[in-house]
C-alpha cells in the first residue's frame, strides 16, 4: 500500500526508503559520509559522558572516549581468535550497523549509536585495561625518566576520568532535571491549548504543529509538522532550515491545514537557533492570515483565514 509521491511531507511520514533517497542522492554521498563520521564520534562520546555544551574543543576532548572504545572493540575482536568464524556475532552486527549509520540521512547521535553501546563499553574496558598494563610495565622496567612519564600519563588519565564523571554528574542530577521540569510546565500549558482545540474546532480540522503526534493524542485533531530534510542542514546549516519556515501560510494552505499551534519550546531539537525561532514567531503574530484565538504564556492557537469559522463562544 505504498503511496507513490515525491512530496516531502508524504515521504517523511510514509516512506523511509524514499526519504533516504531524497536526502542522500549519489552526488551528496561523500558529503554525508564525511559529516556522519564526525557525528558518529560525537554520538559515541556522548554515550560515556554527559556533554553540557562545552564548545568545539571540549567536544574533541570527549571524543577520546570514542577513539579508545573503538580501539578496544578492535582489540576485543582480535582476542576472539584468528578465524573469522570465532568473532562474536555482536562484532558482526556492529560491522553492518555502523556503516549504515554513516550512510544514513540523519546524524548518528547517541540515540542511534545506542544499539552498539554494550560493545563499545566492553571495548573501553579492554582498552583501559591495556593502557593500565602498559603503565604497570613502564613503572617496573623503565628508568627514572620513563617512570616519571608513565606517572604523568596515569595522572592525566585519572584527571580525564574524573572530569568525565563530574560533568556526567552535573548533567544527570542538575541539568537534566531542569529540562524535565521545563517540559512538565510546557506540557501543562499545552494541555490547556489542546483542550481548547478539542472543544472549539471541528473534529476533522487539521493543525500545523511542531509536535503533531502529541497534538493528536491530546486533542484528537490531525496534525502535520514542517519536515526538515536533513539534506538542507548538511548543505546550508540552520540558515537553510530557517528558510523552510518563511512561508508557513503557503505550506498550511498547500496541505489543507486550518489552524496552527505555536509554543515557546518549538524547535527544541535544535533545527534553528533561539533567535531564529523568536523571529519566526514574531512573523506569525504579524501575519493577518493567522488569527489568534487562544493564548497563554507558553502556547498560542491560530486559525488560518478564511478556512475555519471561529467558535461562537469567546476564547479562554
Order of alpha helices (4+ residues) and beta strands (2+ residues): alpha-alpha-alpha-alpha-alpha-alpha-alpha-alpha-alpha-alpha-beta-alpha-beta-alpha-alpha-beta-alpha-beta-beta
